[in-house]
Amino acid sequence: MKTAITSILVLLSLLTFGENKWTFTAKDKKVIEKAVSEIPDSTRQRFEKRYKDWKHACDTNHRVKLSSRSDASKEVEEYKTLIKMGDIILPLLIQKMSEDISRNFFDLVPYNELQKNTDLKINALMSEQDKAYQTVLFWIMDRLSFSR
């Protein structure tokens, strides 16, 4: 039921704001910031380096860059290094997506690989950016219900 309601809300917001308006409320951002703050600094620093290395590898690998498949980003060695950090990096991936969905929707690839809760994965017929937006919203709603 929660999934259906959230899906409807996401679709309504996309219709209202237009396709390029993936915005989050101050409350949404606080939920993300709180989860990120609970991750040790050393882990966040390791993540930042591995994340940048992965993005750079994807940007410079012609096969990945020219592919129409977002999961082509798995084909670089830096992806495996990032994934080895485990699901502790999920809030960090959510934060990256929320900062710029139009560029960071590729973060769905490691997110979906690490996320064990299938209710927090989006498998709908919509753009990758819309999937990323809905993923962030589902994750935030889960965190809010989890903290009660």
C-alpha positions in Angstrom: 0.0 0.0 0.0 2.8 2.4 1.0 4.5 1.6 -2.4 1.4 2.4 -4.4 0.7 5.7 -2.5 4.3 6.8 -3.0 4.3 5.9 -6.7 1.2 8.0 -7.2 2.7 10.9 -5.3 5.9 10.7 -7.3 4.0 10.6 -10.6 1.9 13.5 -9.5 4.9 15.5 -8.5 6.5 14.8 -11.9 3.4 16.0 -13.7 3.2 19.1 -11.5 6.8 20.1 -11.6 7.8 18.8 -15.0 10.4 16.2 -15.9 13.5 18.2 -14.9 12.3 19.1 -11.4 13.5 16.4 -9.0 13.4 18.3 -5.7 13.5 17.3 -2.1 12.2 19.1 0.9 14.3 20.4 3.8 12.9 17.5 5.9 14.0 15.0 3.2 17.5 16.5 3.2 17.7 16.3 7.0 16.8 12.6 6.9 19.6 12.0 4.4 22.1 14.1 6.3 21.3 12.3 9.6 21.9 8.9 8.0 25.2 10.1 6.4 26.4 11.6 9.7 26.1 8.2 11.3 28.7 6.8 9.0 32.3 7.0 10.3 34.4 9.8 8.7 37.0 7.3 7.5 34.3 5.4 5.6 32.9 8.5 4.1 36.4 9.6 2.9 37.1 6.1 1.4 33.7 6.2 -0.3 34.4 9.7 -1.8 37.7 8.5 -3.3 36.2 5.3 -4.6 33.1 7.0 -5.9 35.2 9.6 -7.8 37.5 6.9 -9.1 34.4 5.0 -10.4 32.9 8.0 -12.0 36.2 9.0 -13.7 36.6 5.4 -15.0 33.1 5.5 -16.5 33.7 8.9 -18.0 37.0 7.8 -19.6 36.0 4.3 -20.7 34.5 4.7 -24.2 32.7 1.4 -24.1 30.9 2.5 -20.9 30.4 6.1 -21.9 28.8 5.2 -25.3 26.6 2.4 -23.9 22.9 2.9 -23.6 22.8 0.6 -20.7 23.3 2.2 -17.3 24.6 -1.1 -15.9 27.6 -0.8 -18.2 29.1 1.2 -15.4 29.7 -2.2 -13.7 32.3 -3.1 -16.3 35.1 -1.0 -14.8 37.3 -2.3 -12.0 36.6 0.7 -9.8 32.9 -0.4 -9.6 34.0 -3.6 -7.8 36.2 -1.6 -5.4 33.2 0.7 -4.6 30.8 -2.3 -4.1 33.2 -4.0 -1.7 32.5 -1.3 0.8 29.1 -3.0 1.4 25.7 -1.6 2.2 27.0 0.9 4.7 27.4 3.2 1.6 23.7 3.2 0.8 23.0 6.6 2.5 26.0 8.1 0.7 24.7 6.9 -2.7 21.3 8.3 -1.8 22.9 11.6 -0.9 24.7 11.7 -4.2 21.5 10.9 -6.2 19.6 13.6 -4.2 22.2 16.2 -5.0 21.9 15.9 -8.7 19.5 13.3 -10.1 20.0 14.3 -13.7 23.7 13.4 -13.5 23.9 10.8 -10.7 21.1 8.5 -11.7 23.8 6.0 -12.6 24.2 5.6 -8.8 21.1 3.3 -9.0 23.4 0.6 -10.3 25.5 0.2 -7.1 22.4 1.1 -5.0 20.4 -1.7 -6.5 23.2 -4.2 -6.1 23.7 -3.4 -2.4 20.1 -2.8 -1.4 18.7 -6.1 0.1 15.2 -4.7 0.7 13.3 -5.3 -2.6 10.6 -2.8 -1.5 13.2 -0.1 -1.8 14.1 -0.9 -5.4 12.2 0.6 -8.3 11.5 -1.6 -11.3 9.0 0.5 -13.2 8.7 1.7 -16.7 10.1 5.2 -16.3 13.2 7.1 -17.0 16.3 6.3 -15.0 16.2 9.8 -13.5 12.6 9.2 -12.4 13.6 5.8 -10.9 16.4 7.6 -9.0 14.0 10.2 -7.7 11.5 7.6 -6.6 14.3 5.5 -5.0 15.4 8.5 -2.9 11.8 9.1 -1.8 11.2 5.5 -0.9 14.4 5.4 1.0 13.5 8.5 3.0 10.0 7.2 3.7 11.5 3.9 5.0 13.9 5.8 7.2 11.1 7.9 8.6 8.9 4.9 9.4 12.0 3.0 10.8 12.8 5.9 13.2 9.3 5.8 14.8 
